[in-house]
């Protein structure tokens, strides 16, 4: 349990503990669940939750459970990096979705994970465990490998020296093999993953570069294994990634740099 009730913690830090308890897979929480997630006393959590509700940061449902409020959601949409990326990438993602009728997703790096900030999905597309706002491992997801490949030597060392979870029998956990894949990704600008994160799901991802030559995001298409030849997806995907990159100021001749 997080130790957040020790003396000296500010009110603002405790408010943030309550807000950060909400996650993509835990978007609706009861008061008891907030207490367990934060480690704060029940009375403190109740008082903070009600203050956040009064301010519109949380919404209390009829059953007493809490969700993120509309005012906080509106504030989140103002984040300059993700909103700019989403708005600029949207037309290219829609083109890919229209052409392929598969999952098309956009992700950025946060710490040592990739976070999905946008996704378009067809009803008949491959089932996935992740969703918008969800996190993906860097070592075995398409967008993750692209972001890790361009994250710099220190980031690569940090990720590969840690525990690499095997999500499926196909997950690559050999650091030497992953380093080779990352080097190839830096050379080509794309990465492919075959059932490494979700059984039966393949991912093809490409980089998105800003005007300084830094990889700020990755865009991918996720397909049911064997349903689409990867080489048939690549030209459209890479063209889409280049299109978004141009919208961010990149031009041919700008050298790709580590993040």
GUGULO-507396 format. One line per field, with one value per residue (C-alpha): residue number from 1; x, z, y; residue in three letters; chain. Coordinates in steps of 0.25 Angstrom, whole numbers. Each point is the difference from the previous one (the first is absolute). Layout:
REM GUGULO-507396
n = c(NUM|...) $
px = c(X|...) $
pz = c(Z|...) $
py = c(Y|...) $
res = c(ala|...) $
chain = c(A|...) $
***
This chain:
REM GUGULO-507396
n = c(1|2|3|4|5|6|7|8|9|10|11|12|13|14|15|16|17|18|19|20|21|22|23|24|25|26|27|28|29|30|31|32|33|34|35|36|37|38|39|40|41|42|43|44|45|46|47|48|49|50|51|52|53|54|55|56|57|58|59|60|61|62|63|64|65|66|67|68|69|70|71|72|73|74|75|76|77|78|79|80|81|82|83|84|85|86|87|88|89|90|91|92|93|94|95|96|97|98|99|100|101|102|103|104|105|106|107|108|109|110|111|112|113|114|115|116|117|118|119|120|121|122|123|124|125|126|127|128|129|130|131|132|133|134|135|136|137|138|139|140|141|142|143|144|145|146|147|148|149|150|151|152|153|154|155|156|157|158|159|160|161|162|163|164|165|166|167|168|169|170|171|172|173|174|175|176|177|178|179|180|181|182|183|184|185|186|187|188|189|190|191|192|193|194|195|196|197|198|199|200|201|202|203|204|205|206|207|208|209|210|211|212|213|214|215|216|217|218|219|220|221|222|223|224|225|226|227|228|229|230|231|232|233|234|235|236|237|238|239|240|241|242|243|244|245|246|247|248|249|250|251|252|253|254|255|256|257|258|259) $
px = c(0|6|5|-7|-5|13|1|5|-8|-7|-15|3|9|-11|-10|9|1|-15|-1|12|-8|-8|6|-6|-3|-5|-8|-12|4|-7|4|6|8|5|5|7|6|5|3|-6|-10|-14|-5|11|-3|-15|2|10|-9|-12|8|5|-15|-5|11|-4|13|-7|-15|-7|-10|-13|6|10|12|9|5|9|-9|-2|8|12|-2|0|12|7|-3|9|12|8|8|-11|-11|9|4|-14|-6|11|1|-16|-1|11|-5|-14|6|7|-13|-8|10|3|-12|10|4|8|6|9|9|11|10|-2|11|3|-13|-8|-13|-11|-6|-9|-6|-10|-5|-9|-11|6|14|9|-3|10|3|4|-8|1|7|6|15|8|13|12|7|-12|-10|2|-1|8|12|-1|1|10|9|1|0|15|10|-3|-15|3|10|-10|-11|8|7|-13|-10|-6|-13|-4|-15|-1|9|5|4|15|7|15|6|10|-11|-8|12|2|-15|1|12|-7|-12|9|5|-13|-10|-9|-2|-9|-5|-6|-9|10|-10|-13|-2|-4|2|12|4|7|5|7|6|-5|11|-1|7|12|2|-5|-9|-12|-10|-3|-12|-3|-10|-4|-5|-5|12|0|-12|9|14|9|6|-13|-3|14|0|-13|4|14|-7|-9|11|8|-13|-2|15|-1|-12|10|10|9|6|9|14|-3|9|-8|5|-2|-11) $
pz = c(0|-3|12|-3|14|7|6|-8|-13|-6|-3|-14|-1|7|-10|-11|6|-1|-14|-4|5|-12|-12|-13|6|13|-5|10|15|13|12|6|-13|1|14|-4|-12|7|14|6|12|-4|6|-8|-13|2|3|-12|-10|4|-2|-14|-3|4|-9|-12|0|4|-3|10|-6|6|6|8|-9|-6|-14|-6|-2|-12|4|3|-14|-7|7|-4|-15|1|2|-12|-5|0|-5|-11|-4|0|-8|-11|0|-1|-15|-3|10|-6|-14|5|7|-12|-9|9|10|11|13|-2|12|5|12|7|11|14|9|-4|-6|-13|2|-10|-3|-11|-7|-11|0|-9|7|-7|3|9|15|8|15|-1|-3|-1|13|2|1|-9|3|-8|-2|-7|-6|-14|4|13|-9|-9|12|8|-13|0|15|1|6|14|-1|-8|11|11|-7|-4|13|7|0|-14|2|-10|-3|-11|-4|-11|8|-2|13|-4|2|-12|-9|4|-2|-14|-3|5|-9|-12|4|1|-14|-7|9|3|9|-1|11|-2|11|11|8|-3|-6|-14|-2|-8|0|-10|5|-6|7|0|0|4|-7|9|-5|13|0|8|-3|-7|-8|-3|-6|7|-8|3|-3|-14|-4|-7|-6|8|-13|-5|12|0|-11|5|14|-3|-9|11|10|-9|-2|15|1|-10|7|12|-8|-4|-14|-8|3|15|8|9|14|13|9) $
py = c(0|14|7|14|3|3|14|11|-4|13|0|2|-13|-7|5|-5|-13|-2|5|-9|-12|0|-8|-4|-14|6|12|-1|-2|-1|7|-13|-2|14|-2|-13|6|12|-5|12|0|-2|13|7|-6|2|15|2|-8|9|12|-5|-3|14|6|-9|-8|-12|-5|-8|-10|-5|-12|9|-4|11|3|11|12|8|12|-8|-7|14|4|-13|3|13|-8|6|-12|-11|10|5|-14|-5|11|0|-16|-1|1|-10|-10|1|-2|-13|-4|2|-8|-12|-1|-4|7|12|6|12|-1|8|-3|2|-5|-14|-3|4|7|-1|14|-3|-13|-3|-14|-8|-9|-12|3|-8|0|8|1|15|13|15|5|-14|-4|-9|-7|6|-13|-8|10|6|14|-3|-5|12|9|-8|-1|16|2|0|-9|2|-3|-12|-5|3|-8|-12|-1|-1|-12|-2|-7|-11|3|-12|-11|9|12|3|2|-2|14|-3|-4|12|9|-5|3|14|3|-5|9|12|-4|-2|9|-12|-12|-12|-9|-14|-5|5|8|-6|-14|1|15|5|15|8|14|12|12|15|10|15|12|-2|-15|-6|-12|5|-11|-13|-4|-14|-10|-12|-12|-14|-9|-5|9|10|-1|10|5|4|9|7|10|6|0|6|10|4|1|9|9|2|3|11|6|1|7|-12|1|-10|3|3|-11|-9|2|-8|5) $
res = c(unk|unk|unk|unk|unk|unk|unk|unk|unk|unk|unk|unk|unk|unk|unk|unk|unk|unk|unk|unk|unk|unk|unk|unk|unk|unk|unk|unk|unk|unk|unk|unk|unk|unk|unk|unk|unk|unk|unk|unk|unk|unk|unk|unk|unk|unk|unk|unk|unk|unk|unk|unk|unk|unk|unk|unk|unk|unk|unk|unk|unk|unk|unk|unk|unk|unk|unk|unk|unk|unk|unk|unk|unk|unk|unk|unk|unk|unk|unk|unk|unk|unk|unk|unk|unk|unk|unk|unk|unk|unk|unk|unk|unk|unk|unk|unk|unk|unk|unk|unk|unk|unk|unk|unk|unk|unk|unk|unk|unk|unk|unk|unk|unk|unk|unk|unk|unk|unk|unk|unk|unk|unk|unk|unk|unk|unk|unk|unk|unk|unk|unk|unk|unk|unk|unk|unk|unk|unk|unk|unk|unk|unk|unk|unk|unk|unk|unk|unk|unk|unk|unk|unk|unk|unk|unk|unk|unk|unk|unk|unk|unk|unk|unk|unk|unk|unk|unk|unk|unk|unk|unk|unk|unk|unk|unk|unk|unk|unk|unk|unk|unk|unk|unk|unk|unk|unk|unk|unk|unk|unk|unk|unk|unk|unk|unk|unk|unk|unk|unk|unk|unk|unk|unk|unk|unk|unk|unk|unk|unk|unk|unk|unk|unk|unk|unk|unk|unk|unk|unk|unk|unk|unk|unk|unk|unk|unk|unk|unk|unk|unk|unk|unk|unk|unk|unk|unk|unk|unk|unk|unk|unk|unk|unk|unk|unk|unk|unk|unk|unk|unk|unk|unk|unk|unk|unk|unk|unk|unk|unk) $
chain = c(A|A|A|A|A|A|A|A|A|A|A|A|A|A|A|A|A|A|A|A|A|A|A|A|A|A|A|A|A|A|A|A|A|A|A|A|A|A|A|A|A|A|A|A|A|A|A|A|A|A|A|A|A|A|A|A|A|A|A|A|A|A|A|A|A|A|A|A|A|A|A|A|A|A|A|A|A|A|A|A|A|A|A|A|A|A|A|A|A|A|A|A|A|A|A|A|A|A|A|A|A|A|A|A|A|A|A|A|A|A|A|A|A|A|A|A|A|A|A|A|A|A|A|A|A|A|A|A|A|A|A|A|A|A|A|A|A|A|A|A|A|A|A|A|A|A|A|A|A|A|A|A|A|A|A|A|A|A|A|A|A|A|A|A|A|A|A|A|A|A|A|A|A|A|A|A|A|A|A|A|A|A|A|A|A|A|A|A|A|A|A|A|A|A|A|A|A|A|A|A|A|A|A|A|A|A|A|A|A|A|A|A|A|A|A|A|A|A|A|A|A|A|A|A|A|A|A|A|A|A|A|A|A|A|A|A|A|A|A|A|A|A|A|A|A|A|A|A|A|A|A|A|A|A|A|A|A|A|A) $
***
